């Protein structure tokens, strides 16, 4: 009985390394989900910023609500830089019209 328990435990541990929350597959899927979420958040923020620009003819002074999950790091007369994420998962977009890229602004 002890041998059976040991074998089941070993098989479970091997499976957990391959399919568990710390597996490479799980980390890859989490990174992809973060990228998709950030892209959606960047798009929503860009719409808000374009509306601000249409009213003020500049991005200077624009703000974003915390609910957007995006930080407006830099805004000048004709461009802005948005940032999302933490640690090694930071992404940014230089706009208007930019695409998400890895790293901070």
C-alpha positions, 0 to 999 in steps of 0.5 A: 500500500505504501508503494502505491501511495508513493507511485501516485504521489510521484505521478501527481508531482510529475503532472503538476510540473507539466500542467500546474500553475507554475508550468511553462504552459500556464505561464505562457497562457497567463502572459498572452492573457495579460497582453490581450487585456492590456491591448483592450485597456490601451484601446479604451484609453486611446479613445478617451485621449482622442476625445480629449484631443478633439476638445483641447487640440492637445494631450497636455492635461489629459487624465485617465480614470484608474478603472482603465488599468492604464497609466498616462505616463507622458502627454505632450501637444501631439503624442502620449505614452500609456503604460500597463502591467508590473514587473517584467510584464510591463507594456507601453503604447506611444500614441496616437496610433501605436501598438503595444510593445514590451517595456516601460515608456 
